[in-house]
Amino acid sequence: MINKIITKEEQSKLTPEMVLSDLMEGNKRYIKDDSHERDYNAQKTMAVTGQSPKAIVLSCVDSRVPVETVFDQGLGDVFVARIAGNFANSDIIGSMEFACGIAGSKLIFVLGHESCGAISAACDQVKFGTMTAMLDNIQPAIEAIGDIEGEQSSKNKAYVQSVVIKNVELTIDKIRKNSPVLQKLEDSGVIKIVGGVYYLKSGEIKLI
């Protein structure tokens, strides 16, 4: 039973590699339905005085991918930024700079997922209100995939999955390019920036 949250002292002793390993081990527990038991009342009380999350995860808003759950993390363990299509804009990147540069997080994890609705909509060139401009952020991944076998629409699951993966890769590139702060932290080994894809049926997160 986990009845505390991570402290600043404990956070400071972690390396990016340790945090990544912790998240991936948590995902293995989740897959096996062996997640840690937690005393959320005790964690809630302890969290009042502050937070020192070990990582920030950028994920999609998809309700089937609850970030803390699939990584088996509790209160105070991770920052979570969520936006349809898990792309990075200036607000997301600024949040990452706060998480890593100010709050001391050691890992940025860009998490895409199988059968992403936002990716599918972008592949179909959906036009719908403000969502149209939002989906433009996924267009670079579609263009980077180029011509592949089969129909280039959401009807082609392999095509959508290729865009999902490419979108994670390009998002990581964008974070590094658009944030000298985070790039410097990564170059110095203070943080690590990684990406992965969540698979709905198995619950597995695969690093890319």
N, C-alpha and C positions, 0 to 999 in steps of 0.2 A: 504494500500500500504506500503510494507516494503522497506525502502530506506536506510538502514544501515546494517552493519554486526555486529556480536557479538564482544564486546570488551573484553579485558583481565579482566577488573573489573567485567563485567557481568559473564564471564566464571568462575571466582574465587568464585562467590556466588552460583554456581550450585552444586547440589549433583548428584551422579550417578543415584539415583532414579528419580530426576527431569528431567534429560536428557532422560532417558528411557521413561518416561511418555510423554515427548515432541515429541519424535520420533514416538511413537505409536499413539498419537493424530494426528500427521501429516499424518500417514498412513490412519487413519479414514477419514480425509479430502480428501485425494487422492481418496479413494474408492467412496466417495460421489460426486466427481468432484467439490470440493469446496476448492481447494488449494488457499493459500494466493497469492495475487497479489504482484509482486515485481518490484521495479525500479532497474533493473540490471545495468544500467549506473551509478546510484548513488552508488550502492554496489561496483561496479568495481573500482570506484574512491577511495572509502574509504579503499578498500582492499589493495591498493598499499603500505600502511604504515605498514602492518603486518596482522597476522591472529591469532585467538584464538578459533579454532574449539572445539565444545563441545563433539565430539565423533569421533571414527574411526570405519568405517564399512568395514569388509572383505566380499566381494561378488564375485560371479562368473562373468566372462566376458560377459555373455549372454546379447544380445542387448535388450531383452524384460524386463530387470530388471534395469532400470536407477535409481541408488540408491537415489540421491538427490530428484528425482521426486516422487518416491513411498513413501518416508518419508516426502514429502513436506518441503524440506530444500533448502536454498538458498546459495549464495556465502559466503564462510567463515564459514559455519555451521558445516561441517563434512569433515574429511579426508576420502578418499575412496581408499582401496587397492583391486585390482581386479585380479583374476587369475582363469582360468578354473577349476571348481570343488571346488572353495573357500576353499582350504586347506592352512595350514600355514607352510611355510618353514622358514629358518633363516632370509631371507631378509624381509619377511612379518612381522615376530615377531620383528625384529629390527625396522621396521617402526612403529610398535605399541608402542615399547619402546620410540621412539622419540615422538610420538603423546601424550602419557600419561605422560611420565617421564620428558620430556623437554617442550613440548608445552602446557601441562596442560589439555588435554582432560580427561573427566570423565567416559567414557563408551567405551568398546569394544563390537561391535555387529557382530557376525558371521552370515551371511545371506546366507542360501541355498535357492534353489527354485525348484518348481515342474518341472518335465520333463527336468531335467538337462542333456544336451548333454554329458558333460564330465563324469557324473556318469553313464549314459547309456553305453557309450563307455567302461568304466572300467568294467561294469557288463558283457559286451560282450567280454572282454579280447582283445580289439582291439589293433593291432600292426601297428603303422604307424609313421615312423620317430622318431623325438625327443619326440613326443607326448606319445610314449610308456613309456618312463621313467617318464614323468609327471603323467600319469595315475596310476603309481605304488603308488603314494601318497594316492590314494583312496582305495587301496586294503585292508588296515586295517578295513575300514568300512564294506566292503564286507565280510571279514572273521568274523567280529563280529556279523553280521546278521545270518550267518550259514544257515542251512536248513530251508526253509519256504515253505509253500504250493504254488504249481504252478511252472512254469518254471523260472529258475534263469537266466534271460536274460532281455534285454530291452523290450522284448515283454510283459513282466509281469509288468504293471504299479505299482502295489502294492509293488512288490519287489524293483523296482527302488526307489519308495518313501521311503521305509524303509531304504535303503542305504543313500538316501539324508539326512534323519533325523540323522541317526547314524554318518554320516560324519561330520555334524555340532557338534554333541556331542563330538566326538573324537578330533575335531579340537580345541575345547575349552579346553579339557584336555591337549592337546599338548602345547597350549599356556602357560598354568599354569606350566606344567612340565618343559618346555624348557626355561622359563624366570623367574628366581628368582626376577628380577626387577618388573615385572608385578604382580607376585604372592604376593610380599610384599605390593605393592600398593593396591591390592584387599583385602588382609588380614587386612590392616589398614583402609579400608573403603574409600580410596581416589578414587578408580575406581570400576567399576563393569564389569564383563565379562558375556555376555549373548548370546543366539543364537535364531534364528527364521527361518522360512521357508516362502517364498513368493509364493502365489498361483496365477497362470497366469490369469485365467478367472475373478476371483473376485478382484484381486489386493490386497488381504488381506495378511498381515504378521502375522503369528501365532507364538508366543513365544513357545519354547520347554524347 
